[in-house]
């Protein structure tokens, strides 16, 4: 990090770039004047150590990567899952390997009562809540241009999980987010299907678009204590992504500017970086190997 004083350094015969460490300046026999030193404000970065994180859909795929990423940063992690308790336990072990706490919470994000219980349980077990990663999503693969392929139930379930759950999660966490000295963070796992007419199904694409608009609405109305953003991955070769035919996977990777699928580790890192950034809210961050820009 560098610091630039208000006064012109050339006027005083000083270098143009100054170190920010005040101890370094004070211990240097050739240090700069105290007036320059006092003009170098310092800012403490957002400290992850001990933060409490809830990750919905955290038992596999991108969710698993996200859980481990935050554990490496020193966060305690509540792992939400629907039915894969064995997979969730395996993720919890990976989280605990980093010397932090993990807990498992079963709950279907398409059911409001489950969302409420999941947030309440995370707060009770972890002793608070700082960050929500809303990673749980739903789709049923269907032919995109066939209006009869997706059922009414597909539309309703997709909307419940991909859109309504976002509102329910933040609604339940809002009191503790507002009471936290540092506020709270919510990051949604969205998709480039929300900005392109493509994806595993039409209901998925439409609800991901609605999710992104909801994200902006929440960011616009719930600040300044709450930051709300979204990550938009491209093709992720998880168990879900591998349901695409190999021919379709090859087409998508060839269409991407970087000629590859989205790297899971890179995508998961975006959630950590966004959570750390205290000057970002209402933003859709695309991590897709250049697929949406092609």
Secondary structure in CASP SS format (residue, H / E / C, confidence):
PFRMAT SS
TARGET T0000
AUTHOR 0000-0000-0000
METHOD secondary structure of the structure
MODEL  1
X C 1.00
X E 1.00
X E 1.00
X C 1.00
X C 1.00
X C 1.00
X C 1.00
X C 1.00
X C 1.00
X H 1.00
X H 1.00
X H 1.00
X C 1.00
X C 1.00
X C 1.00
X C 1.00
X C 1.00
X E 1.00
X E 1.00
X C 1.00
X C 1.00
X H 1.00
X H 1.00
X H 1.00
X H 1.00
X H 1.00
X H 1.00
X C 1.00
X C 1.00
X C 1.00
X C 1.00
X C 1.00
X C 1.00
X H 1.00
X H 1.00
X H 1.00
X H 1.00
X H 1.00
X C 1.00
X C 1.00
X C 1.00
X C 1.00
X C 1.00
X C 1.00
X C 1.00
X C 1.00
X C 1.00
X C 1.00
X C 1.00
X C 1.00
X C 1.00
X E 1.00
X E 1.00
X E 1.00
X E 1.00
X E 1.00
X C 1.00
X C 1.00
X C 1.00
X C 1.00
X H 1.00
X H 1.00
X H 1.00
X H 1.00
X H 1.00
X H 1.00
X H 1.00
X H 1.00
X H 1.00
X H 1.00
X H 1.00
X H 1.00
X C 1.00
X C 1.00
X C 1.00
X E 1.00
X E 1.00
X E 1.00
X E 1.00
X E 1.00
X E 1.00
X C 1.00
X C 1.00
X C 1.00
X H 1.00
X H 1.00
X H 1.00
X H 1.00
X H 1.00
X H 1.00
X H 1.00
X H 1.00
X H 1.00
X H 1.00
X H 1.00
X H 1.00
X C 1.00
X C 1.00
X C 1.00
X C 1.00
X C 1.00
X E 1.00
X E 1.00
X E 1.00
X E 1.00
X E 1.00
X C 1.00
X C 1.00
X C 1.00
X C 1.00
X C 1.00
X H 1.00
X H 1.00
X H 1.00
X H 1.00
X H 1.00
X H 1.00
X H 1.00
X H 1.00
X H 1.00
X H 1.00
X H 1.00
X H 1.00
X H 1.00
X H 1.00
X H 1.00
X C 1.00
X C 1.00
X C 1.00
X C 1.00
X E 1.00
X E 1.00
X E 1.00
X E 1.00
X C 1.00
X C 1.00
X C 1.00
X C 1.00
X C 1.00
X C 1.00
X C 1.00
X C 1.00
X C 1.00
X C 1.00
X C 1.00
X C 1.00
X C 1.00
X C 1.00
X C 1.00
X C 1.00
X C 1.00
X H 1.00
X H 1.00
X H 1.00
X H 1.00
X H 1.00
X H 1.00
X H 1.00
X H 1.00
X H 1.00
X H 1.00
X H 1.00
X H 1.00
X H 1.00
X H 1.00
X H 1.00
X H 1.00
X H 1.00
X H 1.00
X H 1.00
X H 1.00
X H 1.00
X H 1.00
X H 1.00
X H 1.00
X H 1.00
X H 1.00
X H 1.00
X H 1.00
X C 1.00
X C 1.00
X C 1.00
X C 1.00
X E 1.00
X E 1.00
X E 1.00
X E 1.00
X E 1.00
X E 1.00
X C 1.00
X C 1.00
X H 1.00
X H 1.00
X H 1.00
X C 1.00
X C 1.00
X C 1.00
X C 1.00
X C 1.00
X C 1.00
X C 1.00
X H 1.00
X H 1.00
X H 1.00
X H 1.00
X H 1.00
X H 1.00
X H 1.00
X H 1.00
X H 1.00
X H 1.00
X H 1.00
X H 1.00
X H 1.00
X H 1.00
X H 1.00
X H 1.00
X H 1.00
X H 1.00
X H 1.00
X H 1.00
X H 1.00
X C 1.00
X C 1.00
X C 1.00
X E 1.00
X E 1.00
X E 1.00
X E 1.00
X E 1.00
X E 1.00
X E 1.00
X E 1.00
X C 1.00
X C 1.00
X E 1.00
X C 1.00
X C 1.00
X C 1.00
X C 1.00
X H 1.00
X H 1.00
X H 1.00
X C 1.00
X C 1.00
X H 1.00
X H 1.00
X H 1.00
X H 1.00
X H 1.00
X H 1.00
X H 1.00
X H 1.00
X H 1.00
X H 1.00
X C 1.00
X C 1.00
X C 1.00
X C 1.00
X C 1.00
X C 1.00
X E 1.00
X C 1.00
X H 1.00
X H 1.00
X H 1.00
X H 1.00
X H 1.00
X H 1.00
X H 1.00
X H 1.00
X H 1.00
X H 1.00
X H 1.00
X H 1.00
X H 1.00
X C 1.00
X C 1.00
X C 1.00
X C 1.00
X C 1.00
X C 1.00
X C 1.00
X E 1.00
X E 1.00
X E 1.00
X E 1.00
X C 1.00
X C 1.00
X C 1.00
X C 1.00
X C 1.00
X C 1.00
X C 1.00
END
